[in-house]
Amino acid sequence: MKTLQIQKDATGNRASVDCVSGEVSVYRYCAFCEHCKGIWVGPRLYPTPQEKVLKEMKKGTVPDEALLNAQLQFNQLVRDGVSIECGDENNTGFIPRYRI
């Protein structure tokens, strides 16, 4: 695992990290990337909420709107977070978390 520092603008509305493919938005790329494993908020690592919900959805034990709630939780964690835990050991770049 590697840790990618989150760079935020002065307003705090934009958050980006240096990915293999260059500087990318955490909200638009990391949130939907299979490599994103969690967000560091202070000294604590919070796992990506979407991953847990996806596992439960495959079992059929959670409603569809839980995925939207997980995305909102992710956004809040990024707002408070300092870095992203990335599982891209082979430097493959973005891989979509959601596939049809």
Protein Blocks (a to p, Z undefined) as FASTA:
>chain_A
ZZddddddfkopaccdddfkbccdfklmmmmpcklnbdcehjbccddfklmmmmmmmnop
acfklmmmmmmmmmmmmmmmmbdcdfblnonojadfbdZZ
